[in-house]
Amino acid sequence: MERILVVGSPGAGKSTLATALAERTGLPLHHLDQLYWQPGWIEPDPVEWRATLDHVLDQSRWIIDGNYGGTLGARLARADTVIDLDLPAWRCLARVIGRVRAHRGRVRPDMAAGCPERHSWEFLLYIARFPFASRRRLDQRLDSFTGRRIRLTSDADAAAFLAML
């Protein structure tokens, strides 16, 4: 495992797992939210965003957490391992609500500078629908991945996986 993607629903624990994985492996960690967003929740110029991502992908070793479906193909092409967090929507929703409460108005450690935590009903609805819409699309894309795919469906699975390292 030299180039690892961590994917899954918002609130599934991607950043938490990726951080723990980086601590155990020494691989450089890149949170897509930090790479993508600019202060004030401004989206980057698409050409600049792609150049930023390509710079990370060109490295020989990394962990990247996040979804950003428009770049998944490029990330899968370079990854040797995908860790797919497939937790229930209720668990992901509970985590995101807790995260909003804990960080409201402040920037989370895995988020870009100048992008404080905020509440969005649309985002919560996206998470609730993730297993019925986004999960299917993600699974279809991961089905063609030729590297190692590790599917974790619970916090216990994630803890056991980390304990093996």
N, C-alpha and C positions, 0 to 999 in steps of 0.2 A: 504494500500500500504506500504509494508515493504521491499519487494525485487522486484525492478523495473529494467527491461531491456528497454533501448532506442535503437531502431534499425532503419535503413533506409539507403538510398543511401549516399555515401560520399557527403558532402556539403548540406545535408538536414537540418542540424542544431542540430544534436544529442548532441554534446558536449555542445553547448550553452543552449539547453533545459535542459539537465541533470544538468548543473551547477545551473541554476535558480531553478530547482526542489529541488536540494540539499539544497540550501539556504532557501527555503520555508519550507522544511520538516525536516531538520536536519539529514537526512539520509546520511551515508558515501558515497562518490562518488568515483568510480573507472573508469577511462578511459582505455579501453582495449589497446589503442595505447601506453599508458604509461607502462602498465603491460607487454606488448609483446616485444616491441623493446628495443634493447640495443644500447649504444652509437655507432654512425657510421652506423646506420640502419642495425645492425646485428640481425639476427633472433636468438631466444633462442633455446637451446636444447629442443626438444619436451617434454621430461620427466620433465624438469625444468619448462617449460611453463605450463604444465598441473598441476603441483604441486602449482605453483603460483596462477593459476585460482581457483583450488580447495580450497585453503586457503581463498580466497575471498568468494567463494560460500558457504563455511561452516559457514560464519557469519550469524547472524539472521536478519540483516538489511543492505540493500545496494541499491545503484543505480549503474548500469553498463551500460556504453554507448559504442557502437561499434558493428561491425558485426562479423567478424571472424567465418565464417560458420562452420568450423570444431569443434567449441566448442558450437555452438548454442543449440544443444540438451541438453547438461549438464546444460547450463544456463536456458533454458526453464523449465527443470525439477525442478529447485529450485525457479524460479520466481513466484510471485503471480500476477504481472502486466507487460504487455508489452505495451510500447508506440511506435507505429509504425509511423514514419514520412514518408509519401508517397507524396513527393513533385515532381513537374515536373522536368525532366532532365535539361531543360534550366535554371531553378532556381538554381539547385545544381551546374551546371557547372559555372554559374556566381559567385556563392559564393566561389567556389574553386579557380577560377582565381583571385578573389579579395583577398582571403586568401594568395595565393602565392605572390601576389604583396605586401601585407601588412607585411608579415613575411619572405620574401625571405632571406635565409641565417641565419635566427634566429629561435630559437625553440619556437613553439606555447605553450601557457599555458597548453594545453591538450595533448601535445606530450611528449615522453620520452626524458630525458636529452641526449644531444649529437646527436639529430636527427633534424637538421635544416630543415626548409621548403624547398622543392625543386620542380622543374617542371618535369612532366612526361607526354608525349603524350599518353602513354599506360593507365595511370590513367584517363586522360580526356576521352579517348575512353571508358573505363570501365564505367564511370559515364553516358556517353551518351547512352550506351547500357543497363544500369541498369534496366529501365522499361520493357525491352523486354526479358531479360534473368534472371538476378539476382532477380528481383522483383517477378517473377513467382515462383522461388524456395523458396524465403523467404515466400511468401504467403502460399505455400503448407505446409511449416513447421509450420507456425503460425496457420493454420487452425486446427491443432490437439492440440493446446495449450488450456488447460482447465481453465486457470485463466482469469483475466480481460484483454481484448485487447482494447486499445484506439488508433484509427487511426486518425491521423491529416494530412490534405492534403494542408494546407496553413499556412503562418505565422500568419494569423488572428486566425486560429484554435488553434495554439500553444499558442498565447497570451490569448485567451479566456479560454483555459484549465488552464493555470497558474493563471489567475485571480480568478478561482473558488477555489483555494487552500487557 
